[in-house]
Amino acid sequence: MEKPIRVLHVLGRLDRGGAETMVMNLYRKIDRSKIQFDFIIHTEETCDYSDEVKKLGGVIYSVPRYIGRNHFLYRREWENFFSKHPEYKIIHGHIRSTASIYLKIAKMFGLFTIAHSHSTGSRGNRIEQMVKNTLQIPIRYCSDFYFACSEEAGKWLFGKNVVNKENYRLIKNAIDINKYLPNATVRDNFRNKYKIEDRFVIGHVGSFTAPKNHSFLIEVFNEIYKMNNSALLLLVGDGELRPLIEEKISNYNLENNVIIIGSVPNVHDYLQMMDIFIFPSIFEGLGIALIEAQAAGLQSLVTDTLPGEVVVTDYVNKYSLSNNPKLWASKALEIGSSKNVNPNYIIEKLKSSGYDIQYQSSDIQNIYKGILSNFTSKEYLRKNE
């Protein structure tokens, strides 16, 4: 029996973030007798998806987190890894900050290299951003293929002309649509569980990191609560800034009106509890949480800087962060009253826009197989347009 192609994915961790969730959605649906995912992550800790990866047949390796002063150690770890693991022919990099290091080394060992852009901005302080932005420039020259979750994410990382290259591919952050469709039974059960049957629930899904802009969201919710004291804020996610956000919630005396769920595997169930979805991100490569919210039929109030590809239904309302929290609150209450949801419309829109996981998993599988079938990037990508 022919062994599956083993593709090596590079991530920071295997927690429930945007890139990680996208990879896991694909991993669950690909034909694992033909394609198998393995992972190198920058931690030795057990992560949210670690056990599931192992159950699906994947192997998890680790390298030290890059901190600048360990530059030569970091290079040596990668060189040692490829020396010991000649079975890998494709490396798919989702960590851009050091991709110019590990992809270049991978090429030296004869691997096909894929750089995947998931963002349109850098996290961290000014110095950290400068270092990351400097490191990412060579990625354009050490990658065989350029993948992006949106055209804006592709242009930001690879340059504005990347979308015209034949080795560029837009990979949609697809989901299992049916799992997210409106479900009255789930809604009632979960709202009963949290004893919020009669509350107006504002929801958000995202890691507690600076780009997600939770601080602004709390200010918006504070204004909403002044206008409607039946309002409740439901936050799904976790992260480094959670203690600061909890402190801000306390400062506004909103502890009894905010529920923080944390990181959970069943985000689709919590979306059913919501009446409106607010997504005030400072920047996003795409914003897979907004795709999920649209699949759940939620009216959504989002920043106007999000990539155009993320808006696939008429449930999305873009709004500028230059508007103050009170204006956001008024807008949220205005659109939150709309309940016109059509599951057939949702399915048609998401499928026609490429967000069906069945399609995307088949597509990525064919891409990997095509790479190892000795197609040139030009021949392969033209064949699969």
Secondary structure as the mmCIF struct_conf table of DSSP 4:
data_model
#
loop_
_struct_conf.conf_type_id
_struct_conf.id
_struct_conf.beg_label_comp_id
_struct_conf.beg_label_asym_id
_struct_conf.beg_label_seq_id
_struct_conf.end_label_comp_id
_struct_conf.end_label_asym_id
_struct_conf.end_label_seq_id
HELX_LH_PP_P HELX_LH_PP_P1 GLU A 2 PRO A 4
STRN STRN1 ILE A 5 LEU A 11
BEND BEND1 GLY A 12 GLY A 12
BEND BEND2 ASP A 15 GLY A 17
HELX_RH_AL_P HELX_RH_AL_P1 GLY A 18 LYS A 29
BEND BEND3 ILE A 30 ILE A 30
TURN_TY1_P TURN_TY1_P1 ARG A 32 LYS A 34
STRN STRN2 ILE A 35 ILE A 41
BEND BEND4 HIS A 42 HIS A 42
BEND BEND5 GLU A 45 GLU A 45
TURN_TY1_P TURN_TY1_P2 ASP A 48 TYR A 49
HELX_RH_AL_P HELX_RH_AL_P2 SER A 50 LYS A 55
TURN_TY1_P TURN_TY1_P3 LEU A 56 GLY A 57
STRN STRN3 ILE A 60 SER A 62
HELX_LH_PP_P HELX_LH_PP_P2 PRO A 64 TYR A 66
BEND BEND6 GLY A 68 GLY A 68
TURN_TY1_P TURN_TY1_P4 ARG A 69 ASN A 70
HELX_RH_AL_P HELX_RH_AL_P3 HIS A 71 LYS A 84
TURN_TY1_P TURN_TY1_P5 PRO A 86 GLU A 87
STRN STRN4 ILE A 90 GLY A 93
TURN_TY1_P TURN_TY1_P6 SER A 97 THR A 98
HELX_RH_AL_P HELX_RH_AL_P4 ALA A 99 MET A 108
TURN_TY1_P TURN_TY1_P7 PHE A 109 GLY A 110
STRN STRN5 PHE A 112 SER A 117
BEND BEND7 THR A 120 GLY A 121
BEND BEND8 GLY A 124 GLY A 124
HELX_RH_AL_P HELX_RH_AL_P5 ARG A 126 GLN A 136
TURN_TY1_P TURN_TY1_P8 ILE A 137 PRO A 138
HELX_RH_AL_P HELX_RH_AL_P6 ILE A 139 CYS A 142
BEND BEND9 ASP A 144 ASP A 144
STRN STRN6 PHE A 145 ALA A 148
BEND BEND10 CYS A 149 SER A 150
HELX_RH_AL_P HELX_RH_AL_P7 GLU A 151 PHE A 158
TURN_TY1_P TURN_TY1_P9 LYS A 160 ASN A 161
HELX_RH_3T_P HELX_RH_3T_P1 VAL A 162 ASN A 164
BEND BEND11 LYS A 165 LYS A 165
TURN_TY1_P TURN_TY1_P10 GLU A 166 ASN A 167
STRN STRN7 TYR A 168 LEU A 170
STRN STRN8 ILE A 175 ILE A 175
HELX_RH_AL_P HELX_RH_AL_P8 ILE A 177 TYR A 180
BEND BEND12 LEU A 181 LEU A 181
HELX_RH_AL_P HELX_RH_AL_P9 ALA A 184 LYS A 193
TURN_TY1_P TURN_TY1_P11 TYR A 194 LYS A 195
TURN_TY1_P TURN_TY1_P12 GLU A 197 ASP A 198
STRN STRN9 PHE A 200 VAL A 205
BEND BEND13 PHE A 208 THR A 209
HELX_RH_3T_P HELX_RH_3T_P2 ALA A 210 LYS A 212
HELX_RH_AL_P HELX_RH_AL_P10 HIS A 214 MET A 227
TURN_TY1_P TURN_TY1_P13 ASN A 229 SER A 230
STRN STRN10 ALA A 231 VAL A 236
TURN_TY1_P TURN_TY1_P14 GLU A 240 LEU A 241
HELX_RH_AL_P HELX_RH_AL_P11 ARG A 242 ASN A 251
TURN_TY1_P TURN_TY1_P15 TYR A 252 ASN A 253
HELX_RH_3T_P HELX_RH_3T_P3 GLU A 255 ASN A 257
STRN STRN11 VAL A 258 GLY A 262
BEND BEND14 SER A 263 SER A 263
BEND BEND15 PRO A 265 PRO A 265
HELX_RH_AL_P HELX_RH_AL_P12 VAL A 267 LEU A 271
TURN_TY1_P TURN_TY1_P16 GLN A 272 MET A 273
BEND BEND16 ASP A 275 ASP A 275
STRN STRN12 ILE A 276 PHE A 279
BEND BEND17 ILE A 282 ILE A 282
BEND BEND18 GLY A 285 LEU A 286
HELX_RH_AL_P HELX_RH_AL_P13 ILE A 288 ALA A 295
TURN_TY1_P TURN_TY1_P17 ALA A 296 GLY A 297
STRN STRN13 SER A 300 THR A 303
TURN_TY1_P TURN_TY1_P18 ASP A 304 THR A 305
BEND BEND19 LEU A 306 LEU A 306
HELX_RH_3T_P HELX_RH_3T_P4 GLY A 308 VAL A 310
BEND BEND20 THR A 313 THR A 313
TURN_TY1_P TURN_TY1_P19 ASP A 314 TYR A 315
STRN STRN14 VAL A 316 TYR A 319
TURN_TY1_P TURN_TY1_P20 LEU A 321 SER A 322
BEND BEND21 ASN A 323 ASN A 323
HELX_RH_AL_P HELX_RH_AL_P14 PRO A 325 ILE A 335
TURN_TY1_P TURN_TY1_P21 GLY A 336 SER A 337
HELX_RH_AL_P HELX_RH_AL_P15 PRO A 343 SER A 352
TURN_TY1_P TURN_TY1_P22 SER A 353 GLY A 354
STRN STRN15 ASP A 356 ASP A 356
HELX_RH_AL_P HELX_RH_AL_P16 ILE A 357 LEU A 372
TURN_TY1_P TURN_TY1_P23 SER A 373 ASN A 374
HELX_RH_AL_P HELX_RH_AL_P17 SER A 377 LYS A 383
TURN_TY1_P TURN_TY1_P24 ASN A 384 ASN A 384
#
